Amino acid sequence: ILQHLGDVAWAKNNLDAADSLYGDAAQRFSTALGTDHPRYAAVLNGWARIRRDQQRLDAAEELYRMAIHVYERHSAQNPSDLVAPLHNLGLLLLEQERLDEAGPLLERANRLAEESGKPGDGRALVVARTLTRYYRAVGNAEKAAEFEKKANEMALDVLMK
């Protein structure tokens, strides 16, 4: 419930409340389930999003990396869980112009989103849009156009359903 209340606070742009709620949720999940549980990783990813919005970028990066680490240990069960934290960390690094680090994370998120076989869930579309930005930033207009076209096709598919 704390995690969901954190989502509500975040949606209302009450970042201090969201930060506190996510912190409490993370503490409770770590105590009840351990720090190696996918639910704990989900809370870390959400908490990192809050920290990013608070411009606490080092803290956000650390939480994203922690979430990725937990999900990687459980990736055989559900590899698509990695898409969100990989994308989110890649986006954070892209915005910091740490392009050499951002690219591999975004490409991996893209592969996992495509492999998940869940069309219409929006993750692949979001990752493709971010990869468009990434390839523009590194000066690869051809790849940027490829991902922009792919994202537009996915968006159209979603609208048509």
C-alpha positions, 0 to 999 in steps of 0.5 A: 500500500505504501508503494501505491500511496507513493505513486499517488503522491508522485502523480500529485507532484508531492515529491517529499511525501512520495519519497517518504512513502517509497522509503518506508515501502523499501524498508518494509519490503527489505525486512519482510522479503529481503533485499533480493526480492523482485518486489523490493526491486520494483520499489527501488525503481519507483523510489529512484524515479522520485529521486530523479524528479527531486534532482537527486541524481546520484541517489536515483542512479544508485537506486536504479542500479540496485534495482537492476542488480536484484532483477538480474538475479531473477532474470530467468523468471521474468527478464522483462522486469529489467526493462523499466530500470534499464530504460530509466537509468539509460534515460538518466545517463542520457540526460546527463550526456553520459552517452557511452553508458546510456547506449548499452542500457537502452539497447538492452532494454529495447531487446528485452522489451521486444523479446517480452512478446507483450505488444501494446504494453507501452514499454517497447514504445517508450524505449524506442522513443528514448533510443531515437533521442539517444541516436540523435545525441550521438549523431547517428541520424540513420539509427535515430530515423529507424527508431523513430519510424519503429516508435511511430509504427508501434504508436499507430498499432496501439491506437488501432487496437 
